[in-house]
Amino acid sequence: MDWQATRHGETCVPLPARQDAHLVFIGRLRTPFASRDQCPRRGDAENGPVCRVEVDEPWRAALSGIESFEQLDLLYWMHLARRDLATQTPRGGQPTGTFALRSPVRPNPIALSRVALLGVEEGALLVRGLDCVDGTPLLDIKPHHCRHAQPQAAG
């Protein structure tokens, strides 16, 4: 399937020439999914395949203490996604605004997956629950619940 093709009811917008932010990829996600068509619609943290989160050398010290968490939130850059659709037509659905969908096609293709942490290796994490193409760039790792976070006061 041509991933640049549009479906009935989809609209494209021109992308701006400016860049507003600078992101640093901190590693890569290793999954058994070689193409977007092979990726599940949503990762399965209980029964999905074991995947590897490879963290680049300068950031490996940042993994210290992560083994005490059961779940992590991984933010990653969906580098194969197009970025110009304002409306999309899901398979079998009606045209819908991009921000009303969880599609990878968005102006800033940032994804979030909650994964189960299975193990920690030298410079890598073993997780279950990813739904992205092998080699996807990693943006950030956050514990799902952090013991150092302070609850917000009711206001």
ROSE-4610 file (N, C-alpha, C; in Angstrom, 1 decimal, always signed):
// ROSE-4610
residu = [M/M/M/D/D/D/W/W/W/Q/Q/Q/A/A/A/T/T/T/R/R/R/H/H/H/G/G/G/E/E/E/T/T/T/C/C/C/V/V/V/P/P/P/L/L/L/P/P/P/A/A/A/R/R/R/Q/Q/Q/D/D/D/A/A/A/H/H/H/L/L/L/V/V/V/F/F/F/I/I/I/G/G/G/R/R/R/L/L/L/R/R/R/T/T/T/P/P/P/F/F/F/A/A/A/S/S/S/R/R/R/D/D/D/Q/Q/Q/C/C/C/P/P/P/R/R/R/R/R/R/G/G/G/D/D/D/A/A/A/E/E/E/N/N/N/G/G/G/P/P/P/V/V/V/C/C/C/R/R/R/V/V/V/E/E/E/V/V/V/D/D/D/E/E/E/P/P/P/W/W/W/R/R/R/A/A/A/A/A/A/L/L/L/S/S/S/G/G/G/I/I/I/E/E/E/S/S/S/F/F/F/E/E/E/Q/Q/Q/L/L/L/D/D/D/L/L/L/L/L/L/Y/Y/Y/W/W/W/M/M/M/H/H/H/L/L/L/A/A/A/R/R/R/R/R/R/D/D/D/L/L/L/A/A/A/T/T/T/Q/Q/Q/T/T/T/P/P/P/R/R/R/G/G/G/G/G/G/Q/Q/Q/P/P/P/T/T/T/G/G/G/T/T/T/F/F/F/A/A/A/L/L/L/R/R/R/S/S/S/P/P/P/V/V/V/R/R/R/P/P/P/N/N/N/P/P/P/I/I/I/A/A/A/L/L/L/S/S/S/R/R/R/V/V/V/A/A/A/L/L/L/L/L/L/G/G/G/V/V/V/E/E/E/E/E/E/G/G/G/A/A/A/L/L/L/L/L/L/V/V/V/R/R/R/G/G/G/L/L/L/D/D/D/C/C/C/V/V/V/D/D/D/G/G/G/T/T/T/P/P/P/L/L/L/L/L/L/D/D/D/I/I/I/K/K/K/P/P/P/H/H/H/H/H/H/C/C/C/R/R/R/H/H/H/A/A/A/Q/Q/Q/P/P/P/Q/Q/Q/A/A/A/A/A/A/G/G/G]
num = [1/1/1/2/2/2/3/3/3/4/4/4/5/5/5/6/6/6/7/7/7/8/8/8/9/9/9/10/10/10/11/11/11/12/12/12/13/13/13/14/14/14/15/15/15/16/16/16/17/17/17/18/18/18/19/19/19/20/20/20/21/21/21/22/22/22/23/23/23/24/24/24/25/25/25/26/26/26/27/27/27/28/28/28/29/29/29/30/30/30/31/31/31/32/32/32/33/33/33/34/34/34/35/35/35/36/36/36/37/37/37/38/38/38/39/39/39/40/40/40/41/41/41/42/42/42/43/43/43/44/44/44/45/45/45/46/46/46/47/47/47/48/48/48/49/49/49/50/50/50/51/51/51/52/52/52/53/53/53/54/54/54/55/55/55/56/56/56/57/57/57/58/58/58/59/59/59/60/60/60/61/61/61/62/62/62/63/63/63/64/64/64/65/65/65/66/66/66/67/67/67/68/68/68/69/69/69/70/70/70/71/71/71/72/72/72/73/73/73/74/74/74/75/75/75/76/76/76/77/77/77/78/78/78/79/79/79/80/80/80/81/81/81/82/82/82/83/83/83/84/84/84/85/85/85/86/86/86/87/87/87/88/88/88/89/89/89/90/90/90/91/91/91/92/92/92/93/93/93/94/94/94/95/95/95/96/96/96/97/97/97/98/98/98/99/99/99/100/100/100/101/101/101/102/102/102/103/103/103/104/104/104/105/105/105/106/106/106/107/107/107/108/108/108/109/109/109/110/110/110/111/111/111/112/112/112/113/113/113/114/114/114/115/115/115/116/116/116/117/117/117/118/118/118/119/119/119/120/120/120/121/121/121/122/122/122/123/123/123/124/124/124/125/125/125/126/126/126/127/127/127/128/128/128/129/129/129/130/130/130/131/131/131/132/132/132/133/133/133/134/134/134/135/135/135/136/136/136/137/137/137/138/138/138/139/139/139/140/140/140/141/141/141/142/142/142/143/143/143/144/144/144/145/145/145/146/146/146/147/147/147/148/148/148/149/149/149/150/150/150/151/151/151/152/152/152/153/153/153/154/154/154/155/155/155]
x = [+0.8/+0.0/+0.9/+0.5/+1.3/+0.9/+1.8/+1.5/+1.3/+1.7/+1.4/+0.1/-0.6/-1.9/-2.9/-3.9/-5.0/-6.3/-7.1/-8.4/-9.5/-10.6/-11.7/-12.0/-12.1/-12.4/-11.2/-10.0/-8.8/-8.3/-7.8/-7.3/-5.9/-5.0/-3.7/-3.5/-2.5/-2.1/-0.6/-0.2/+1.3/+2.0/+3.2/+4.0/+4.8/+4.9/+5.6/+7.1/+7.8/+9.2/+10.0/+9.5/+10.3/+10.3/+11.3/+11.5/+11.4/+10.5/+10.3/+11.0/+11.5/+12.2/+13.3/+14.2/+15.3/+15.1/+14.9/+14.8/+16.1/+16.4/+17.5/+17.0/+17.3/+17.0/+18.0/+17.5/+18.4/+18.6/+18.0/+18.2/+17.3/+17.1/+16.3/+15.5/+14.3/+13.4/+13.6/+13.8/+14.0/+12.7/+12.0/+10.8/+10.8/+9.9/+9.8/+9.1/+8.7/+7.8/+8.7/+8.8/+9.7/+9.0/+7.7/+6.9/+5.7/+5.2/+4.0/+2.8/+2.7/+1.6/+1.7/+2.8/+3.0/+2.7/+2.8/+2.6/+1.2/+1.0/-0.4/-0.9/-2.2/-2.9/-2.5/-2.3/-2.0/-1.1/-0.1/+0.8/+0.1/+0.5/-0.1/+1.0/+0.9/+1.9/+1.9/+0.8/+0.7/+1.2/+0.7/+0.9/+1.7/+2.1/+2.9/+4.3/+5.0/+6.3/+7.3/+8.3/+9.4/+10.2/+10.4/+11.1/+12.3/+13.2/+14.4/+14.4/+14.7/+14.9/+16.4/+17.0/+18.5/+18.7/+19.5/+19.8/+21.2/+21.4/+22.7/+23.6/+24.9/+25.9/+25.8/+25.7/+25.7/+24.6/+23.5/+22.3/+22.1/+23.1/+22.9/+22.9/+23.6/+23.6/+22.2/+21.4/+20.1/+19.1/+19.6/+18.8/+18.9/+19.8/+20.0/+18.7/+18.3/+17.1/+15.9/+15.9/+14.7/+14.2/+15.1/+14.7/+13.6/+13.4/+12.4/+11.0/+10.8/+9.5/+8.9/+7.6/+7.0/+6.5/+6.2/+5.7/+6.4/+6.7/+7.3/+6.5/+6.6/+6.0/+7.2/+7.1/+8.1/+7.5/+8.3/+7.9/+8.9/+8.3/+9.2/+8.7/+9.5/+9.3/+8.9/+7.7/+7.2/+7.8/+9.0/+9.8/+9.3/+8.4/+7.9/+6.5/+6.0/+4.6/+4.6/+3.7/+3.5/+3.0/+3.1/+2.9/+1.9/+1.3/+0.5/-1.0/-1.6/-3.0/-3.7/-4.7/-5.5/-6.7/-7.2/-8.3/-7.9/-8.4/-8.0/-9.3/-9.3/-10.4/-9.9/-10.2/-9.8/-10.4/-9.8/-10.3/-11.8/-12.7/-14.1/-14.8/-14.1/-14.7/-15.0/-15.4/-15.7/-14.5/-14.4/-13.4/-13.4/-12.3/-12.2/-10.9/-11.0/-9.8/-8.7/-7.5/-6.3/-6.2/-6.6/-6.4/-7.5/-8.5/-9.5/-9.2/-8.0/-7.5/-6.2/-5.9/-4.6/-3.7/-4.0/-3.2/-1.7/-0.8/+0.6/+0.8/-0.2/-0.1/-0.5/+0.4/+0.1/+1.2/+1.0/+2.0/+3.4/+3.3/+4.5/+4.3/+4.8/+4.5/+5.2/+4.8/+5.3/+4.3/+4.8/+3.9/+4.3/+3.3/+3.4/+2.9/+3.8/+3.4/+3.7/+2.7/+2.9/+3.4/+4.5/+5.1/+5.4/+5.4/+5.8/+7.3/+8.0/+9.5/+9.8/+10.4/+10.7/+12.1/+13.1/+14.4/+15.3/+16.5/+17.4/+18.7/+19.3/+20.6/+21.5/+22.8/+23.7/+23.3/+22.8/+22.4/+21.1/+20.3/+19.0/+18.0/+16.8/+15.6/+14.9/+14.4/+13.5/+12.1/+11.2/+9.8/+8.8/+7.6/+6.5/+5.4/+4.9/+3.8/+4.1/+5.1/+5.4/+4.6/+4.4/+3.6/+4.2/+5.5/+6.2/+7.2/+7.6/+8.5/+9.9/+10.6/+12.0/+12.9/+13.6/+14.5/+14.0/+12.7/+12.1/+12.9/+13.2/+13.9/+13.2/+14.0/+13.4/+13.7/+12.6/+12.7/+12.9/+12.2/+12.2/+11.7/+12.1/+11.6/+11.2/+10.0/+9.5/+8.8/+9.1/+8.4/+6.9/+6.0/+4.6/+4.2/+4.6/+4.4/+5.8/+6.1/+7.4/+7.2/+8.0/+7.8/+8.3/+9.0/+9.5/+8.5/+7.4/+6.4/+5.6/+5.3/+4.5/+3.1/+2.0/+0.7/+0.3/-0.5/-0.9/-1.9/-1.8/-2.8/-4.1/-5.2/-6.5/-6.7/-7.2/-7.3/-8.6]
y = [-1.2/+0.0/+1.2/+2.2/+3.5/+4.3/+4.5/+5.2/+6.7/+7.2/+8.7/+8.9/+7.8/+8.0/+8.4/+9.1/+9.5/+8.8/+8.6/+7.9/+9.0/+8.6/+9.5/+10.2/+11.6/+12.4/+12.9/+12.5/+12.9/+14.2/+15.1/+16.4/+16.6/+17.2/+17.4/+18.9/+19.3/+20.7/+20.8/+22.0/+22.2/+22.2/+21.6/+21.7/+23.0/+23.5/+24.8/+24.6/+25.6/+25.6/+25.7/+26.2/+26.5/+25.2/+25.2/+24.1/+24.8/+24.3/+24.9/+24.3/+23.1/+22.4/+21.5/+21.2/+20.3/+19.1/+17.9/+16.7/+15.9/+15.1/+14.3/+12.8/+12.0/+10.6/+10.0/+9.2/+8.6/+7.1/+6.6/+5.2/+4.7/+3.4/+2.8/+1.7/+1.4/+0.3/-0.8/-2.0/-3.2/-4.1/-4.3/-5.1/-6.1/-7.1/-8.0/-7.5/-6.2/-5.7/-5.0/-5.5/-5.0/-3.9/-3.8/-2.8/-2.3/-1.1/-0.6/-1.5/-2.2/-3.2/-4.3/-4.7/-5.8/-5.3/-4.0/-3.5/-3.7/-4.1/-4.2/-2.8/-2.7/-1.3/-0.8/-1.6/-1.2/-2.3/-1.9/-2.9/-3.7/-4.9/-5.7/-6.0/-5.3/-5.4/-6.7/-7.5/-8.9/-10.0/-9.9/-11.1/-10.7/-9.5/-9.1/-9.6/-9.5/-10.0/-9.2/-9.9/-9.2/-8.4/-7.1/-6.1/-5.6/-4.9/-4.4/-2.9/-2.2/-0.8/-0.5/-0.1/+0.1/+1.6/+1.8/+3.2/+3.5/+4.7/+5.1/+5.4/+5.2/+5.2/+6.5/+7.7/+8.8/+8.8/+8.1/+8.1/+6.9/+6.0/+4.7/+4.9/+5.9/+6.2/+6.6/+7.1/+7.6/+6.4/+5.2/+4.0/+3.5/+4.1/+3.7/+3.8/+2.8/+2.7/+2.3/+2.2/+1.9/+0.5/-0.4/-1.8/-2.0/-0.9/-1.0/-0.7/-0.5/-0.2/-1.3/-1.5/-2.6/-2.1/-0.8/-0.3/+1.0/+1.2/+2.4/+3.0/+4.3/+5.0/+5.3/+4.9/+5.1/+6.1/+7.2/+8.1/+7.9/+7.9/+7.6/+8.3/+8.5/+9.2/+8.3/+8.4/+7.5/+8.0/+7.7/+8.3/+7.9/+6.9/+6.6/+7.2/+7.9/+8.4/+9.7/+9.9/+11.2/+12.2/+13.5/+14.5/+15.6/+15.4/+16.5/+16.3/+15.2/+15.0/+15.8/+16.6/+17.3/+16.4/+15.7/+14.8/+13.4/+12.3/+11.0/+10.2/+9.1/+8.2/+6.8/+6.5/+5.2/+4.1/+2.9/+1.8/+1.6/+1.6/+1.3/+2.4/+3.6/+4.7/+5.9/+7.0/+8.2/+9.2/+10.2/+11.2/+11.8/+11.9/+12.3/+13.2/+14.2/+15.0/+14.3/+14.6/+13.9/+13.8/+14.9/+15.0/+14.2/+13.7/+12.8/+11.3/+11.1/+9.7/+9.4/+8.1/+7.7/+7.2/+7.6/+7.3/+7.8/+7.1/+7.6/+8.8/+9.0/+10.2/+11.4/+12.3/+13.6/+14.6/+15.9/+16.9/+16.6/+16.1/+15.7/+14.2/+13.3/+11.9/+11.3/+11.8/+11.3/+10.3/+9.1/+8.0/+7.8/+7.3/+6.9/+5.5/+4.6/+3.2/+3.0/+2.4/+1.9/+0.5/+0.2/-1.2/-1.8/-3.1/-3.9/-4.0/-3.7/-3.9/-5.3/-6.1/-7.5/-7.7/-6.8/-7.0/-5.8/-5.7/-4.7/-5.4/-5.0/-5.5/-4.3/-4.5/-3.5/-2.6/-1.4/-0.4/-0.7/-1.6/-1.9/-2.4/-2.3/-2.8/-3.8/-4.8/-5.8/-5.5/-5.3/-4.8/-5.6/-5.5/-6.1/-5.0/-4.8/-3.8/-2.8/-3.0/-2.0/-2.4/-1.3/-1.5/-0.7/-0.7/+0.2/-0.7/-0.1/-0.7/-0.8/-1.9/-2.1/-1.0/-0.5/+0.7/+2.0/+2.1/+3.4/+4.2/+5.5/+6.3/+6.5/+6.4/+6.6/+8.0/+8.7/+10.0/+10.1/+9.3/+9.4/+8.1/+7.9/+6.8/+7.4/+7.1/+7.6/+6.4/+6.4/+5.4/+5.7/+4.7/+5.0/+5.7/+5.2/+5.9/+6.0/+7.3/+7.6/+7.9/+7.3/+7.5/+8.9/+9.6/+11.0/+12.1/+11.7/+12.7/+13.1/+14.4/+14.9/+15.1/+14.7/+14.9/+16.4/+16.8/+18.2/+18.5/+19.7/+20.2/+20.5/+20.2/+20.5/+22.0/+22.6/+24.0/+24.4]
z = [+0.0/+0.0/+0.0/-0.8/-0.9/+0.3/+1.2/+2.5/+2.3/+1.1/+0.8/+0.1/-0.3/-0.9/+0.2/-0.3/+0.6/+0.3/+1.3/+1.2/+1.0/+0.5/+0.3/+1.6/+1.5/+2.7/+3.4/+3.1/+3.8/+3.2/+4.0/+3.5/+4.0/+3.1/+3.5/+3.7/+4.5/+4.6/+4.4/+3.9/+3.7/+5.0/+5.1/+6.3/+6.4/+7.6/+7.7/+7.4/+7.0/+6.7/+8.0/+9.0/+10.2/+11.1/+11.9/+12.9/+14.3/+15.2/+16.5/+17.6/+17.4/+18.5/+18.0/+18.9/+18.5/+19.5/+18.9/+19.7/+19.6/+20.7/+20.7/+20.8/+19.9/+20.0/+20.9/+21.9/+22.9/+22.7/+21.7/+21.4/+20.3/+20.2/+19.2/+19.8/+19.3/+19.7/+18.7/+19.3/+18.5/+18.7/+17.6/+17.6/+16.5/+16.5/+15.4/+14.2/+14.2/+13.1/+12.1/+10.9/+9.9/+9.1/+9.1/+8.4/+9.2/+8.8/+9.5/+9.4/+8.3/+8.1/+9.1/+9.6/+10.6/+12.0/+12.3/+13.6/+14.1/+15.3/+15.9/+16.1/+16.1/+16.3/+17.7/+18.7/+20.0/+20.6/+21.3/+22.0/+23.1/+23.4/+24.4/+25.5/+26.6/+27.7/+28.4/+28.2/+28.8/+27.9/+26.6/+25.7/+24.4/+24.3/+23.1/+23.1/+22.0/+21.9/+22.8/+23.2/+24.0/+23.0/+23.4/+22.6/+23.4/+22.7/+23.3/+23.1/+24.2/+24.1/+24.3/+23.2/+23.2/+23.4/+24.5/+24.9/+24.5/+23.8/+23.4/+24.6/+24.3/+25.4/+26.3/+25.8/+26.7/+27.7/+27.4/+28.2/+29.1/+29.0/+29.8/+31.3/+31.8/+33.3/+33.7/+32.8/+33.2/+33.5/+33.2/+33.5/+34.9/+35.7/+37.1/+37.9/+38.5/+39.3/+38.6/+37.3/+36.5/+36.8/+37.3/+37.5/+38.6/+39.4/+40.4/+40.0/+38.7/+38.1/+37.3/+37.4/+36.6/+35.3/+35.2/+33.9/+33.6/+32.3/+31.8/+30.7/+30.5/+29.4/+28.5/+27.2/+26.2/+25.2/+25.0/+23.9/+22.8/+21.6/+20.4/+19.2/+18.2/+17.0/+15.9/+15.4/+14.3/+13.0/+12.7/+11.6/+10.2/+10.1/+8.8/+8.5/+9.5/+9.3/+8.5/+7.7/+7.0/+8.0/+7.7/+8.7/+8.3/+7.1/+6.5/+6.5/+7.1/+7.0/+8.2/+7.8/+8.8/+9.2/+8.2/+8.4/+7.8/+8.4/+8.0/+7.9/+7.1/+7.0/+7.5/+8.7/+9.2/+8.3/+8.3/+7.5/+7.9/+7.0/+7.3/+8.0/+8.2/+9.0/+8.1/+8.8/+8.2/+8.4/+7.5/+7.7/+9.1/+9.7/+11.1/+11.3/+12.1/+12.4/+13.0/+12.6/+13.1/+14.6/+15.2/+16.7/+17.4/+16.7/+17.3/+17.1/+16.5/+16.2/+16.9/+17.1/+17.6/+16.5/+15.3/+14.1/+14.3/+13.7/+13.7/+12.8/+11.9/+11.0/+11.7/+12.0/+12.7/+12.5/+12.8/+12.5/+13.2/+14.4/+15.2/+15.6/+14.8/+15.0/+16.3/+17.4/+18.7/+19.2/+19.6/+20.1/+21.6/+22.3/+23.7/+23.9/+24.4/+24.7/+26.2/+26.9/+28.3/+28.1/+28.6/+28.5/+29.8/+29.8/+31.0/+31.0/+32.0/+32.1/+32.6/+31.7/+32.0/+32.5/+32.1/+32.5/+32.1/+32.7/+32.4/+32.0/+30.9/+30.4/+30.3/+30.0/+29.8/+28.6/+29.0/+28.0/+27.3/+27.8/+27.2/+28.2/+27.8/+28.6/+27.8/+28.4/+27.8/+28.2/+27.2/+27.5/+26.7/+27.1/+26.4/+26.2/+25.0/+24.8/+23.7/+22.9/+21.8/+20.6/+19.8/+18.5/+17.4/+17.3/+16.3/+15.5/+14.4/+13.5/+14.1/+13.8/+14.3/+13.9/+14.8/+14.6/+14.8/+15.4/+15.6/+16.7/+16.4/+17.3/+18.7/+19.7/+21.1/+21.5/+22.1/+22.6/+24.1/+24.9/+26.3/+27.0/+28.2/+29.0/+30.4/+30.8/+32.1/+32.8/+34.1/+34.9/+34.9/+34.9/+34.9/+36.2/+37.3/+38.6/+39.3/+39.6/+40.2/+41.6/+42.5/+43.9/+44.3/+43.5/+43.8/+43.4/+42.6/+42.2/+43.3/+43.4/+44.5/+43.9/+44.7/+44.2/+44.1/+43.2/+43.0/+44.1/+44.7/+45.7/+45.0/+45.6/+45.0/+45.1/+44.0/+44.0/+43.6]
